[in-house]
């Protein structure tokens, strides 16, 4: 039996207080840049746990480390799954619900890449422009407002 992905995910924008944002280039889709993303491993996995796990898996960063602030940004995106990835989900699943989070870290750090082939720390506007996903770009564009709070 094939284990299908759960169509509920997190998007974690990793950033510094001076609005530098980490973007990662997907190994499975070179040229596609994004923040950390990932689906729940099980239906009852808490979103915070998913965010912490995905940050660790994709960057090696400990989201719960001293000086790191992981926060639920309190909104979701609902979108159609890209055709190239829809086969990873169960029959008839066409949409995903993405929960947006942020991870503030003290300074840019070098990630350990396991699912990506490259990374860049960019000013927030440049990072938003580089992302292939509209929801990722939109989340990064809210960063200035979030820091101001």
Secondary structure, DSSP 8 states (H G I E B T S, - for coil): ----B-SEEEEEEEE-TT-EEEEEEESTTTT-EE-EEEE-SSTT--HHHHHHHHHHHHH---TTSTT-EEEEEEEEEEEE--GGGGGGB-TT--EEEEEEEEEE-SS------SSEEEEEEEEHHHHHHHBS-HHHHHHHHTHHHHHH-
